[in-house]
């Protein structure tokens, strides 16, 4: 397995927010989620990430916090996966291995490593 992309998102990590329901029962994605997904996408595009063709992608997410106030690790993996769909791979079904880790550090950030 060869590391293809390594991204660092230099801000407090945000978990994937649950869908909200507006008038008439319409579901929408919370604004914080959309904003953080955009930051991840823009970071990837800025370093030249292009979609991988492999059907055996390894996706690892490391999140770093100053304190113990954070969400569930799977929600950080999910926001990163969704943000990079059509950017780092054509479909997230290409991902066959997933890792998520929470760490404590003074520099809050999210690190994403994609290998194939």
MARBA-3410 file (N, C-alpha, C, O; in Angstrom, 1 decimal):
116
0.8,-1.2,0.0,0.0,0.0,0.0,0.9,1.2,0.0,1.8,1.4,0.8 ~ 0.7,2.1,-0.9,1.5,3.3,-1.1,0.6,4.6,-0.7,-0.5,4.7,-1.1 ~ 1.2,5.4,0.1,0.5,6.6,0.5,0.4,7.5,-0.7,1.4,7.8,-1.4 ~ -0.8,8.0,-1.0,-1.0,8.8,-2.2,-1.2,10.3,-1.8,-0.5,11.2,-2.4 ~ -2.0,10.5,-0.8,-2.3,11.9,-0.4,-2.2,12.0,1.2,-2.6,11.1,1.9
-1.7,13.1,1.6,-1.7,13.4,3.1,-2.1,14.9,3.2,-1.5,15.8,2.6 ~ -3.2,15.1,3.8,-3.8,16.5,4.0,-3.8,16.8,5.4,-4.1,16.0,6.3 ~ -3.6,18.1,5.7,-3.8,18.6,7.1,-4.7,19.8,7.0,-4.5,20.8,6.3 ~ -5.8,19.7,7.8,-6.8,20.8,7.9,-6.5,21.5,9.2,-6.8,21.0,10.2 ~ -5.9,22.7,9.1,-5.4,23.4,10.3,-6.4,24.2,11.0,-6.3,25.5,11.1
-7.4,23.6,11.6,-8.4,24.3,12.4,-9.1,23.2,13.3,-8.8,22.0,13.2 ~ -9.9,23.7,14.2,-10.6,22.7,15.1,-11.5,21.8,14.2,-12.3,22.2,13.5 ~ -11.3,20.5,14.3,-12.1,19.5,13.5,-13.5,19.6,13.9,-13.9,19.9,15.0 ~ -14.4,19.4,12.9,-15.8,19.4,13.0,-16.4,18.0,12.7,-15.9,17.5,11.6 ~ -17.3,17.5,13.4,-17.9,16.2,13.1,-19.0,16.4,12.0,-19.5,17.5,11.9
-19.3,15.4,11.4,-20.5,15.4,10.4,-21.7,15.6,11.2,-22.0,14.8,12.1 ~ -22.5,16.7,10.9,-23.7,17.0,11.6,-24.9,16.1,11.1,-24.9,15.7,9.9 ~ -25.8,15.8,12.0,-27.0,15.1,11.6,-27.8,15.9,10.7,-27.9,17.1,10.8 ~ -28.5,15.3,9.7,-29.4,16.1,8.9,-30.5,16.7,9.8,-31.0,16.1,10.7 ~ -30.9,17.9,9.4,-31.9,18.6,10.1,-33.2,18.7,9.2,-33.1,18.5,8.0
-34.3,18.9,9.8,-35.5,18.9,9.0,-36.2,20.3,9.1,-36.4,20.8,10.2 ~ -36.5,20.9,8.0,-37.1,22.2,8.0,-38.6,22.0,7.8,-39.2,21.0,8.0 ~ -39.2,23.1,7.3,-40.6,23.1,7.0,-41.0,22.1,5.9,-40.2,22.0,5.0 ~ -42.1,21.5,6.1,-42.5,20.5,5.1,-41.8,19.2,5.2,-41.9,18.4,4.3 ~ -40.9,19.1,6.2,-40.2,17.8,6.4,-39.0,17.7,5.5,-38.4,16.6,5.4
-38.5,18.7,4.9,-37.4,18.7,4.0,-36.1,18.6,4.8,-35.9,19.4,5.8 ~ -35.2,17.6,4.5,-33.9,17.5,5.2,-32.9,18.4,4.6,-32.9,18.7,3.4 ~ -32.0,19.0,5.5,-30.9,19.8,5.0,-29.7,19.5,5.9,-29.8,19.1,7.0 ~ -28.5,19.8,5.3,-27.3,19.6,6.0,-27.0,20.9,6.8,-27.1,22.0,6.3 ~ -26.6,20.8,8.1,-26.3,22.0,8.9,-25.2,22.8,8.3,-24.2,22.3,7.6
-25.2,24.1,8.4,-24.3,25.1,7.8,-22.8,24.8,8.3,-21.9,24.9,7.5 ~ -22.6,24.4,9.6,-21.3,24.1,10.0,-20.6,23.0,9.3,-19.5,23.0,9.0 ~ -21.5,22.0,9.0,-21.0,20.8,8.3,-20.6,21.2,6.9,-19.5,20.8,6.4 ~ -21.4,21.9,6.2,-21.1,22.4,4.8,-19.9,23.2,4.8,-19.1,23.1,3.8 ~ -19.7,24.1,5.7,-18.5,25.0,5.8,-17.2,24.1,6.0,-16.2,24.4,5.3
-17.3,23.2,6.9,-16.1,22.4,7.1,-15.8,21.4,5.9,-14.6,21.2,5.6 ~ -16.8,20.9,5.3,-16.6,20.0,4.1,-16.0,20.9,3.0,-15.1,20.4,2.3 ~ -16.4,22.1,2.9,-15.8,23.0,1.8,-14.3,23.2,2.1,-13.5,23.2,1.2 ~ -14.0,23.4,3.4,-12.6,23.7,3.8,-11.7,22.4,3.4,-10.6,22.6,2.9 ~ -12.2,21.2,3.7,-11.5,20.0,3.4,-11.3,19.9,1.9,-10.2,19.6,1.4
-12.4,20.1,1.1,-12.3,20.1,-0.4,-11.3,21.1,-0.9,-10.4,20.7,-1.7 ~ -11.4,22.3,-0.4,-10.5,23.4,-0.9,-9.0,23.0,-0.6,-8.1,23.3,-1.4 ~ -8.8,22.5,0.6,-7.4,22.1,1.0,-6.9,21.0,0.0,-5.7,21.1,-0.4 ~ -7.7,20.0,-0.3,-7.3,18.9,-1.2,-7.0,19.5,-2.6,-6.0,19.1,-3.2 ~ -7.9,20.3,-3.1,-7.7,20.9,-4.4,-6.5,21.7,-4.5,-5.8,21.8,-5.5
-6.2,22.5,-3.4,-5.0,23.4,-3.4,-3.7,22.6,-3.6,-2.7,23.2,-4.0 ~ -3.7,21.3,-3.1,-2.4,20.5,-3.2,-2.5,19.6,-4.4,-1.6,18.7,-4.5 ~ -3.5,19.7,-5.3,-3.5,18.9,-6.5,-4.1,17.5,-6.4,-3.8,16.7,-7.2 ~ -5.0,17.3,-5.4,-5.6,16.0,-5.3,-6.5,15.8,-6.5,-7.3,16.6,-6.8 ~ -6.4,14.6,-7.1,-7.3,14.2,-8.2,-7.9,12.8,-7.8,-7.3,12.0,-7.1
-9.0,12.4,-8.4,-9.6,11.1,-8.1,-8.8,9.9,-8.4,-8.2,9.8,-9.5 ~ -8.7,9.0,-7.4,-8.0,7.7,-7.6,-8.9,6.7,-8.3,-10.1,6.8,-8.1 ~ -8.3,5.9,-9.1,-9.1,4.8,-9.8,-9.1,3.5,-9.0,-10.0,2.7,-9.3 ~ -8.2,3.3,-8.1,-8.2,2.1,-7.3,-9.5,1.8,-6.6,-10.2,2.6,-6.2 ~ -9.8,0.5,-6.5,-10.9,0.0,-5.8,-10.5,-0.6,-4.5,-11.3,-1.4,-3.9
-9.3,-0.3,-4.0,-8.8,-0.8,-2.7,-8.1,0.4,-2.0,-6.9,0.4,-1.7 ~ -8.9,1.4,-1.6,-8.4,2.6,-1.0,-8.4,2.4,0.5,-9.4,1.9,1.1 ~ -7.3,2.9,1.2,-7.2,2.9,2.6,-7.4,4.4,3.0,-6.7,5.3,2.5 ~ -8.3,4.7,3.9,-8.7,6.0,4.3,-8.5,6.2,5.8,-9.2,5.5,6.6 ~ -7.6,7.0,6.2,-7.3,7.2,7.7,-7.5,8.7,8.0,-7.0,9.6,7.3
-8.1,8.9,9.2,-8.4,10.2,9.7,-7.9,10.3,11.1,-8.3,9.5,12.0 ~ -7.0,11.3,11.4,-6.5,11.5,12.7,-7.0,12.9,13.1,-6.7,13.9,12.4 ~ -7.7,13.0,14.2,-8.1,14.3,14.7,-7.5,14.7,16.0,-7.3,13.8,16.9 ~ -7.1,15.9,16.1,-6.3,16.4,17.3,-7.1,17.5,18.0,-7.5,18.5,17.3 ~ -7.3,17.4,19.3,-8.0,18.4,20.1,-7.1,18.8,21.3,-6.3,18.1,21.7
-7.4,20.1,21.7,-6.7,20.6,22.9,-7.3,20.0,24.2,-6.6,19.8,25.2 ~ -8.6,19.6,24.2,-9.2,19.1,25.4,-10.1,17.9,25.0,-10.1,17.5,23.9 ~ -10.8,17.4,26.0,-11.6,16.2,25.8,-13.0,16.5,25.3,-13.9,15.6,25.4 ~ -13.3,17.6,24.8,-14.6,18.0,24.3,-14.6,17.8,22.8,-14.1,18.6,22.0 ~ -15.2,16.7,22.4,-15.2,16.3,20.9,-16.4,15.4,20.7,-17.0,14.9,21.6
-16.6,15.1,19.4,-17.7,14.2,19.0,-17.2,12.8,18.8,-16.1,12.5,19.2 ~ -18.0,11.9,18.3,-17.6,10.5,18.0,-16.7,10.5,16.8,-16.8,11.2,15.8 ~ -15.7,9.6,16.9,-14.7,9.5,15.9,-15.3,9.2,14.5,-14.8,9.7,13.5 ~ -16.3,8.4,14.5,-16.9,8.0,13.2,-17.5,9.2,12.4,-17.5,9.2,11.2 ~ -17.9,10.2,13.2,-18.5,11.4,12.5,-17.4,12.3,11.9,-17.7,13.0,10.9
-16.2,12.2,12.4,-15.0,12.9,11.8,-14.6,12.2,10.5,-14.3,12.8,9.5 ~ -14.6,10.9,10.6,-14.3,10.1,9.4,-15.3,10.4,8.3,-15.0,10.6,7.1 ~ -16.6,10.4,8.6,-17.7,10.6,7.7,-17.6,12.0,7.0,-17.8,12.1,5.8 ~ -17.3,13.0,7.8,-17.3,14.4,7.1,-16.1,14.4,6.1,-16.2,15.0,5.1 ~ -15.0,13.8,6.5,-13.8,13.8,5.6,-14.2,13.0,4.3,-13.8,13.4,3.2
-14.8,11.8,4.5,-15.1,11.0,3.3,-16.1,11.7,2.4,-15.9,11.7,1.2 ~ -17.1,12.3,3.0,-18.1,13.0,2.1,-17.5,14.2,1.4,-17.8,14.4,0.3 ~ -16.6,14.9,2.1,-16.0,16.1,1.5,-15.1,15.7,0.3,-15.0,16.5,-0.6 ~ -14.5,14.6,0.4,-13.5,14.2,-0.6,-14.1,13.3,-1.7,-13.4,12.9,-2.7 ~ -15.4,13.0,-1.6,-16.0,12.3,-2.7,-16.0,13.1,-4.0,-16.4,14.3,-3.9
-15.6,12.5,-5.1,-15.5,13.2,-6.4,-14.2,14.1,-6.4,-14.0,14.7,-7.5 ~ -13.5,14.1,-5.4,-12.2,14.9,-5.3,-11.0,14.0,-5.3,-10.1,14.0,-6.1 ~ -11.0,13.1,-4.3,-9.9,12.1,-4.1,-10.2,10.7,-4.6,-9.4,9.9,-4.8 ~ -11.5,10.5,-4.9,-12.0,9.2,-5.5,-13.3,9.5,-6.1,-14.0,10.5,-5.7 ~ -13.7,8.7,-7.0,-15.0,8.9,-7.7,-16.2,8.5,-6.9,-17.3,9.1,-7.1
-16.1,7.5,-6.1,-17.2,7.1,-5.2,-16.6,6.5,-4.0,-15.6,5.8,-4.0 ~ -17.2,6.8,-2.8,-16.6,6.3,-1.6,-16.7,4.8,-1.4,-16.2,4.2,-0.4 ~ -17.4,4.1,-2.3,-17.4,2.6,-2.3,-16.1,2.1,-2.6,-15.8,0.9,-2.5 ~ -15.2,2.9,-3.2,-13.8,2.5,-3.5,-13.0,2.3,-2.2,-11.9,1.7,-2.2 ~ -13.4,2.9,-1.1,-12.7,2.8,0.2,-13.0,1.4,0.8,-14.2,1.1,1.1
-12.0,0.6,1.0,-12.2,-0.7,1.6,-11.6,-0.8,3.0,-11.9,-1.8,3.7 ~ -10.8,0.2,3.4,-10.2,0.1,4.8,-10.3,1.5,5.4,-10.0,2.5,4.7 ~ -10.8,1.6,6.6,-11.1,2.9,7.3,-10.4,2.9,8.7,-10.6,1.9,9.4 ~ -9.8,4.0,9.0,-9.2,4.2,10.3,-9.6,5.5,10.8,-9.6,6.5,10.1 ~ -9.9,5.6,12.1,-10.2,6.9,12.7,-9.5,7.0,14.1,-9.7,6.0,14.9
-8.8,8.0,14.4,-8.1,8.2,15.7,-8.3,9.5,16.3,-8.3,10.5,15.5 ~ -8.5,9.6,17.6,-8.6,10.9,18.3,-7.3,11.0,19.2,-6.9,10.1,19.9 ~ -6.7,12.2,19.1,-5.5,12.5,19.9,-5.7,13.9,20.6,-6.6,14.7,20.2 ~ -4.8,14.1,21.5,-4.8,15.4,22.2,-3.5,16.1,21.9,-2.5,15.5,22.1 ~ -3.6,17.4,21.5,-2.4,18.2,21.2,-2.8,19.6,21.2,-4.0,20.0,21.1
-1.9,20.5,21.4,-2.2,22.0,21.5,-2.6,22.5,20.1,-3.3,23.5,20.0 ~ -2.1,21.9,19.0,-2.5,22.3,17.7,-3.7,21.5,17.1,-3.5,20.3,16.7 ~ -4.9,22.1,17.2,-6.1,21.3,16.8,-6.0,21.3,15.2,-5.8,22.2,14.5 ~ -6.3,20.1,14.7,-6.3,19.9,13.3,-6.9,18.5,12.9,-7.2,17.7,13.8 ~ -7.1,18.3,11.6,-7.5,17.0,11.1,-6.4,16.6,10.1,-6.1,17.4,9.2
-6.0,15.4,10.2,-5.0,14.9,9.2,-5.7,13.7,8.5,-6.3,12.8,9.1 ~ -5.6,13.7,7.1,-6.3,12.7,6.3,-5.2,12.0,5.5,-4.4,12.7,4.8 ~ -5.1,10.7,5.5,-4.1,10.0,4.8,-4.9,9.0,3.9,-5.6,8.2,4.4 ~ -4.6,9.1,2.6,-5.3,8.2,1.6,-4.2,7.4,0.9,-3.3,7.9,0.3 ~ -4.4,6.1,1.0,-3.4,5.2,0.3,-4.2,4.2,-0.6,-5.4,4.0,-0.5
-3.4,3.7,-1.6,-4.0,2.7,-2.5,-2.9,1.7,-2.8,-3.2,0.7,-3.6
END
